[in-house]
Amino acid sequence: MHYALNLRTFFYSHYFYLGLRFAAGLVGVTLITLQFADMAIAMTVCIGALCTALMDMPSPLRHKFNEMSASVLLCGAVTLLISLCAPYHWLLMTMLVVISFGACMMVVYGRKSMPLQLATLFIMTMSMEHSMTARESFIHTGLFTLGAVAYLAYAMGISWILRHRIKQQVLAEALFELAAYIDIKADFYDTRYNLTEQFNKLIRHQSLLADRQQASRDLILRAHNNTKDAIVVQVHVCMLDLYELILSTHTDYAQLRVHLVDSPVLKTLHDLAYKAARDIESVAYDVTRKKASYAEISYEPELDAIEAELGAIQQRISEGKPQQEALAVLRAQRNKVRAIIKMIGELHQASQKVYDTTPFWADADMGPFLSQQKYEFRMILSHLRWDSPIFRFSLRVAMAISAGLLIGAWLPYSAHSYWIVLTIVIILKPSFSMTKQRRRDRIVGTVIGCVITALILKFLSYPAFILGALVLSTVAMPTFVYLRYRYAAVAVSVMILLQMYLLAPGNENLIMERLVDTVVGAVVATAFSFVLANWEYQSLPRLVRGVLDVNLRYMQVSFDLLQGKGKDDFAYRIERKRLMDSLAGLSSALARMLDEPSSKQRAVEDINLFMVQNYLLMAHVAALRAILRRHTKELPAGQLNAMLAESHEQVVEILTHALAPHNAAAREAAGQAGEHALMSASTLSAQDAAAAAAALVPWSGWPLVQRRIRLLQADAVKIIVHSEAILRDVT
């Protein structure tokens, strides 16, 4: 369950705060307007506020102002344009199609532009039903803009007051997702779970975790100027360090299960991971409540049980039983778990300490860690080509809206074309999977909302109760729009139907008409989701190459860090973030592809394995860092760096072959080179092992380092195999 759907944490989440802010702004603007004007004017002002409120998301203050100002200007211009064109049917129909196409092209600016696209299309549909004179159009636009500006001022004021609170809430969400990530890792120790399925589940969740961590970075690292901000910065940095330690706990779980299948220590390891997840959740919960967090969970019983098992294994070895491998694997997991527990303790301490200054890299440029957004018109122009998915999506929406308008005019009953168009706009999304999910949620949510509204109007038709239901639905709509869209669809149906009832209480067919219009719009959107469709498999070569490119850079900075070439790990953190983001993008594409028709699915198993192998490379690097931190005594820097340099050369060669040009001859050559690289890696690992045993100075970390390097090289070679298989299936 999502943390914000739990009553214990729901009322502290930024989703609930957004719902309250949204509802208070809309209701407040409407009530103030009603003191000076009638209901029709108040609703126009309210719709202006609503369009701006759609852009009210957790963002840095400067970004929020720019985004909401863009909504005010763009939606105001669309309102005026549609109002002026309304008396001329042919011109109105033309402008509806043109504006729909232009609004959808804004998707080139990324996820942040999606609410702006929706706001533009929403006000377009709300304005198309009213025929006005030119003077009335300007007055109507002025009232709309008044509401939009009023909400902009209100939202900026509240966001400034709550700027630190919002940082805490977004940081807490990232911590909750990290705890959920550990819960998945815990099940690797449970023999009831299939390891392959668990890996796939882990990689899927990594995509969500990367998104939440990026949202935390964008808010926390852009502006951190006081002691309160210093605390959230330090907790954020500790969270990322803890995530790397969790990555380093990866081991050969199949081997672990084989060696310890009859031992209760597997359950002990599972319980330790489960406790760690609850411990991190306690930090997140305290952060949402603006409190310092203190450790309340004891790990001693489980740690004592592991020590007892290690002693028992050591005893069996002394009796001549071959359990050295089991001892090594369990001891390594014990060390990693202790490091994680220690880091969780530091996470608690980070929330307690009062800092004089922000504890972060001095004078460092945070730009590489933050989402970069450029709103340049040339980006739209660059996508005006047939092979652009966004261009095809824009054409698809324009054609669907044209069809919806024609059907609305043709239907024998009193159809409402604007509601059909609004349904199409809400359902039809850039990807088939998003459209499929939105269609299901929209239809189910509308049906439930219509039933709830009918029951209210039949049995509870009292002004006070209707007003209360209206306010409650207004709070629920933005609260759940990013959590469970189906709940948001229920809320928005109740909200709009009750508003229409208050404006026109005599319309007895109100609910049935909206229900039929929703079904018509859903059918049109479904039909056009197959028109000029852009299937996910078409983007796989680009995404795979992106992962390999970033991984190559990640390996470079990782081995530089391991060899002590840098003064800090700043560059390593940047490339680690980029690799996680690229894997998250590929994982999201795979999840969307699985919702598409089976005939459009390609290389599903190889994509899974490709992501797993790249994930393992990160895990091996994290493990190497942890090993070097634990075994600092008498560390032979010269010999160790020579081994790391040779290993780095091998891995770079392997990944470079995987990045060979995408044609048959190059792939064949890359495959042969990959086999050669595998043999070279194996040979080199054997030579290193022999050299370490015979020539190098004694050091306790040699066996662990050599084992990790062998695993790193072997997993790098497997990346070639799976990347080639993906290319064969999609080309």
N, C-alpha and C positions, 0 to 999 in steps of 0.2 A: 504494500500500500504506500502511496505517496505520502510523505510526512505531513503535508498540508491538508490531507484528507482525514487526519487523525485529530479528534476534538482537542486533545491535550496540546497540540502544537498549532492547530488551525488559526486560533485567534491571535497568535503572535507572528504569523507569516505575513510576508509582504503582499500576498494575494488578498488576504482579508483587508489589510490596510488600503489596498488599491480599490477594493469594492466600496469601502466606507468613503474614501475620498471622492470616488466617482459619483456615488449616490448623493452625498452631501452637496457636491458642486452642482449637479443637475437640478436637484430639488430646490436648492437655495436660489439658483438663478431663476428658476420658474416662479417660485413664490415671490421673489422680489419684483419680477416683471408684472405679476398679477396685481401688485399694489398700484400700478400705474396704467395698466392696459387690460384688454379682455383676454380670454383663453386662446383665441387664434393667434394673437401676437405673441403671447407667452410661449406657445408651442413652437413658433418659428425661432424664437430666441433659444428655446430649449434644444432644438435640433442643431443649432449652431454650436452650442456648448457640447452636445453629444459628439459631433464630428471631431472637435478638438480633443475631447476626452479619450477618443480611440487611440490617440498618440501618447496618452499619459502612462508611460511605462518607467520602470526603474532605470535611470540614466544619469550620467553626470549632468549637473545643472546647465552648463553651457550647451551641451548636446540636446538636452530636453527642450530648452528654449528654441533652439534652431529647428528641431523637428516639429514642435507644436506650432511655431510661427509659419512654417511651410504649409502645415495643414490649414491654418487660418486663411492664408493667401490663396492657396490652390482651391480649396473648397468654396471660398467666397467667389472666386472667378468662375468656377463651374456653375454655381447657383445663379449668378447673373446671366451667364451665357445661355443656360437651359431655359431660364425664365423669359428671356427675350425671344428665344426661338419657339417657345410653346405655342403661340397662335398660328404658326405655320407648320402644319403637320409634316410635310416632306422634309423641311429644314430641321425640325426637331428629331425626326428619325435618323437623319444623316449625322447630326451632332452627337446623338446617343452612341452611335457606332464608332465615330471618330474618338470621342472622349474615352469610351471603353478600351479601345485599342491603346491610346496614349497612357491611360492609367495602368494598364497591365505591363507596358514597357518599363514602368518604373521599378519593376521587380529586379532589373539589372543592378540596382543599388543594394541588394541583399535583403536579409530578414527584417531589418529595421524599416524598410520601405513598405512592407506588407500591410501594416495598419493604415498607412497613408493611402495606399491603393484602395483599400476597403472603404475608407472615409470618403474618398473621391467618388467612387461608384455608388456609395450609399446616398450621398446628397444628390447625385445625378438622378437616381430613381425617385427620391422624395420630391424633386422639383419638377418632374416631367408631367405630373397630373394637373398642375395648376396653370391655367391660361390667364396671363396678365397683360396689362398695357405696359408700355416702356416705363412710365412713371412708377407704376406699382412694382415692376421688377426691381427698380433701384431701391425702393423703400423696403421691399422684401429682403433684398441682399444686405441692406444696411442693418436690418434687425437680426438677420442671421449672423453677420459679422460681429454685431454687438455681443451676442451670446458667446461666440467663439472667443473673442478677446477677453470677455469676463471670465470664462473658464481658464484661459491661458494665465491671466493674472492670479487667479485663485490657486491653480495647480502649482505655479512657480513659487508662490508664497508658502504653501504647505510643504512643498518639497525642500525649500530652503530651511524651514524650521526643523524638518525631519531628516535632513540630509545624512546625519550620522546614524540615525535609526535605520534608514534604508540600507546603509552599508552593512550594519549588523545583520539585518534580515537576509540579505543576499549571501553574505558570508556563511550564515547558519545553514542556508539551503545547500551550499556546496559541502558543508560538513555532514549534513544528513545523507547526501548522496554518497559520500565517501564511506560512511557507515554501511550503507546498503551494498556498496562494492565489497566490503570485507565480509558481509554475510554470504555473498556468493562464493568468495574465496574459502570460507569456512566449510562449505559443502564439498570441497575437493577432498577433505579428510573423511567424508562419509561414503562408505563403499556402496551405499544404495544409489548413489548418483553416478551417471555415466560421465566420464571425464571429458569426452568430446562435446557433449551437450553443455557441460559446465563452462568449457572454454568459450563456446559460442555465446552463452549467456553473459559471460564476463566481458567479452569484447563489445557486445551490444550495450552493456551498461557503461562501459568506458566512454562511449560516444556521449551519453547523457552527462556523465561526470565531467568530461572535458568542456561541455557547454556551460555547465554551472560554474566551473572554475574560471572560465573566461569571463562570465558575467561578474564574478567577484573581482577579478583583476581590473576590469574596465571601470568599476566604481571606486575601488579602494586605492589603486595605484595612480589614478589620474590626479587626485588632490588629497594630500595627507599633511595637514598643516598644524595640527594641535595634538595634545596628549591623548585625547579620545581616539583620534584617527591612528595614532601610533599603536594603540592596543590592537585594533582590527588589522593593521598591517602586519604586526608581529604574529598574530594568530593565523593570518592568511599564509605567511611564509612558512610557519611551522606545519600547517596543513599540507603544503606542497612537499616539504621534506618528508613528512610522514607518508605521503603517497608514494614517494620513491622507495622508502623502506618496505612498504607493502609490496611494491613491484619486485623487490629483491627476494621476497620469500618464495618466489616460484622455484619449484624443484621438480624432480621426476616423480610425479604423484603416483604413477603406475608402479614404479619401483618401490616407493614408500609403502604402498598398499601390500605389495607382495611380501616385503620384509617384515611388516608389522601387522599383517592381517589378523593374527591371533592375539594381538596385544591390545589392551584397553587404552593404550596411549594415543591411538588415532582419535578416539572420542575425546580424550583430554585436549588434543590439539584443536579439535573442532570447538570445544567449549571455550578454550582460550580466545580463539578468533571471535566467537560470538560475544564474549565479554568485552573484547576490545571494541567491537562495533557499538555495544551499548555505552561504553565509556565515551566514545567520540560523540554519540548522540547526546549524552549528558552535557558535553561542552557546547554543542550546537543549541540545545535547549536553553542553557544559561545565557548564551550570547543573545538569543532572541528576547530574553527577559532583562537584558542590560545588566546582568550580574556577573561577578567573577565566578569562575568555575573551580570546584575543588574535587579531587579524586575521592570517590566513594566505593569503588569496586576493588576487591582484593583478588590478585592473581596467584597468591601463594599456594593454595591447595593444588592447583593444576601444575604449577612450576615444580612443586615438591614431587608430584606424581611422575613428571618427566624425569627428574633427577633419579628417582627410584628405579624407573625403567632403564635409564642409562646404566645404573649400577648393576642391574640384573643382566643386561646384555654383556657388560664387561665381565661379569662372573662366568657367563656361558662361554665367552671367548677364552678365558683362562682355563676352562675345562676342555678346550680343544674344539669347540663348535665354531664353524665358519660364519660368524655374524659381524665381521668387520664392516661390511657395507652398511648394514642396518645401523650400527653404531655411528658411522660417519654421517649418514643422512639425518638421523634423529638429532645428533649433536649440532649439526648445521642449522636445523629448524629451531632448536632451542635457543641458539645464539641470536637468530634473527627475531624471534618472538620477544626475547628480552630487550633487544634494541627498539622494537616497536612500542613495547610497554614504556620504556624510558622516554621515547619521543611523545607519547600520549601525555606523560607527566609534564613534559615541557609545554605541551599545548595547553594544559590546565594553567601552568604558571604564566604563560603569555597573556592569559585573560586577567590575571591578578595584578601584574606589575604595572606601576605608573611610570611612564617613560617621559623623559625631558624632551627628547627629540624622536623623530621617526626612525626606528631601527631598520634601516635598509641600506642598500649600496649607496655610498656617498657620491653625489653628483652623477649618478647613472641615468642614462636615457631610458625611460620606461616605455618608449614608443614600441619597440619590438614585442613587448608583452601585451599590448593593447590592440583592440580591434580598430583597424584603420578604415575610415569611410570617406570616400570622395564622391561628391554629388556634382559630376561634370556632365554637361549635355552630350559631349562627344561619346560618352559611354553608351548612351542610347543609340546614337548614330552608328556606332560600331556593331550593334546587334541588328541592324536593319538588313539582314541577309537571311536567305532561305534555310540555311543549316543551323541558325541560332534557335535553341529551344525556347528562349524568351519571346522571340519574334513569332514563332509558331503558336505559342501559348496566347499571345495577344490577338493573333488572327482567330484562334479558336474561340476565345471569349467574345470577340466582336461578332462572329458568325452566330454563336449561340444566342447572344442578346437579340440579334436581328430576327432569328427564328422565334424567340420568345415573344417579341413584339407582334409578329405576324400571327402567331397562335392566339395571343390575347385578344387581338382585333377580330379573329375569326370565330372564336368560341361562342356558342349560342347563348350561354348564360352571361350574367354581368361580371365578366372577368376583370381583374384589376391588373393591368399590364405591369404596373410598377412593382407589385408584389412578386409576380413571376420573374421579372428581371432581377429583383433583389435576391430571390432564391438562387438563381443562376450564378449571380456574382459571389454569393457566399459559398456555394458548393464547388464551383469549377476552379480548381487550383492548378499550379504548374505541373504537378506530377499526378499520374494516374492513382497512385496509392492514397495521396492526400485527398483527391476528389472522392474516392471510394469511401474513405473514412468520414469525410465531411457530409456526404450524401446520407449515409446511414444515421449519423448523429442528428442531422438536420430533420430528417423525416420523423425519427422516433421522438426527438425533443419537441417538435411542433405538435405531434399528436398528443403527447402528454400535457404540453402547455395548453392546448385547446380544451382538453378534458378538465384540467384544473380551473381554467377560466370559466368554462360552462358551469361547473359546480359552484364557483364563487357567485356568479351572476344569478343562479337559480336559488341557492339556499342562503347566501350570505351577502345579499345585495344591499349592504349598508354603507353609506359614504365613508365612515371611519374605517371599516374593514377593507373596503376597496383601496382606500388611500394607503393603508398599512401594507396590503399585498403588493401594491405598486412600488412602494419604497423598498420592500424586501426583495422583490424581483430585480429592481434597479441595482441593489447591492450585489446580488448573486451573479448577475450577468458578467461583469468584469472580473469578479472573483474567480469564476470557474472557466473563463474563456481559454486560459492557458493550462488549466489542470484537467478538466473533463468538459470538452466542448458540448457534449450531450446535455449536461446540466445547464450550461450557458444557453443552449438552444431552448430549453424549457423556460428559463427565466426570461429570455428576450421575447418569447411568444406571449407569455403572461403579461409582460410589461407593455408591449405594443397593443395587444388586444384590449387591455384595460384602458389605455390611453384613448383608443378609438371609441370605446364605449362611453367614456366621459365626454368626448367631443360630439358623438352622435348616438345617444342612448336609445334611439328608436329602431336601430337596425337589428332585426331579429336574426338575419342570416350571416351576421358578421363572422362568426367562428367557422361555420361551414365553408364560406367563401374563401377564407384565408387557408383553410386546410386543403381545399381543392387546388388553389393557386400554387401552394407549396409542392403538391404532388406533380403538377404540370411542369413547374420549374425544375424539379428534380429529374424528371424524365428527359427534358431537353438537355440539362447538364450532363446526364449520363450518356446520352447519344453522342454529344459532341466531345466527350472525353476521349473518344477513339479517333477523332478527326485531327489530322496533323499531330498525332501524339508523338511525344519524345520518350522512348522507352529507356529505362535506366541502364540497360546493358550497353547502350551506345556511348555512355560516358565512362565506362569502366577502364578502357585503355588510358585515358587521361588521368583518372584518379589513381590507378596503379602506378603509373609513371611518377605522379606527384609524390606518392609515398616513398618510392625508391630514391627520388632526388633528395627528399628531406632526410631520409635515413642515411644516405651517404654523407651529408653534412653533419648529421648527428654523430656518426661514428668518428668523424674527424675530430670534433671538439671533445668527444668522450675520451678518446685515447690521449689527446693532449692533456686533458684534466688528470687522467690516471697517471700520466708520466710527470705530472707536476710542472707543466709548461706555462700554465696561466697563474695569475695572482689570485684569482677567485673563480667561482663556478658560474659567473654571470652568463657567458656565452653558452655554456652547457645548458643552463636553464632555458634559454631562448630556443635552442634547437630541440630540446626535449618537448617543450610546449608545441612547437611546430609539427613535430612528428606525431604527437598525440592528436593534434587537430586534423592532420591529414588522415590518420587512421579513423578518426571519428567521422570524417566526411565519407570515406569508403564504407564504413559500417552503416551509416545512414542510407547510402545508396542501395546497399544490399537489402536492408530492411524494407525499403520502398519497393524494390524489385520483387520481393517475395509476396507483395500484395497485388502484383500485376498478373495478367493471365499466364498460365504455365507455359504457353508457347513463346512468351517473351522473356523467360528466365534463362540465364546463361551462367555456367561455371559456378554454381552456388557453393559446392563443396570446396573447390579450389580457392575461391575468394575467402571462405572461412579459414582455410589452412594458411593462406597467404597472410591474413591479418594476424593469425596466431603466431606465425613465425616472426613477423615484425615485432609483435608484442614481446616475444621471448628474447629478441635481441635487446630490447630495452631492459628486460628483467635481468639478463646476464650482465649488462653494464652496471645496473644498480647493485647487483650482487658483488661485482668486482670492487666497486667503491666501498661497500660495506666491509668486505674482507680486508682491504687495505687499511681501513680505519681501525679494525679490531686487532690486526697483526702489525702494529707499528714497531714493536721491539726488534732490534737488529735487522731492520728491513734493508735488504741489499739493493739499493736504488739503481745502481748501474746495470746489474744483471736483469733485474725486473723490467726496467725500461727497455732493454734490448729485446726481451721476449714480447713485451707489449707492442713495440714498433714492428716486429716481424708479423705478429698477429694482425695488427692494423693493416699492414700491406696486403695480407691475404684477404681480409674481409672487404677492403676497398676494391680489390681485383674482382671478387665475386659479385659485388653489387654493381660494379661498372658493367660487367657482362650482362647482368639482368636488365640494364638500361640500354641494351643494344637497340638499334633502329628496328621498327616494327615491320619487318618484311621476312619472307620465308628463309632467304639465304642467311640473313643476319641471325635469325632465331636458331637455325641449325648450327651456325658457328658458335653462338652463345651457349647452346646446349653442350657442344663438345668442350668448350672452354670451362663450362661449369663442372663437367666430369673431371677435367684436369685439375680444376681448382680444389675439388673435393679430395682428390688423391694428394694434391700438394698440402692441403690443410692437415690431412691425416698424417702424412709423412712428417710435416713440421711439428705436429703435436707430439709424435713419438720421439722425434729428435729433442724437443724441449724437455720431455719427461726424462729422457736419458741424461741430458746435460744437467738438469736440475739435480738428479740423483748423484751424479759423479763429480761435477765440476763446481757447481755453485756453492756458495757458503750456506750452512744450515740456516733454515728459516721456517717457522711453523706454518707460514701461509702458502708455501709452494704447492702442496697437493690441491688445495682449494682453488688457487689461481689457475693452475694448469687444467683442472677439470672444467672450470668455467670457460676458459679460452677454447677448449675442445668443443664444448657445447655451442659456444658462440659461432665458431667457424662452421660447424655442421648445420646449425639452423640457418645460417646465411646462405649456404648452398641450396637448402630446400626452398628458399625464396625464389631462386631461378626456376626451379621445376614448376612451382605453382604459378608464377607470373607468365611463363610460357604457355601453360595450360589455359589460363584465362584468355590470353591473346588468341589462341587457336579457336576457342569457343565463341568469341565475340566478333571475329573478323571473317 
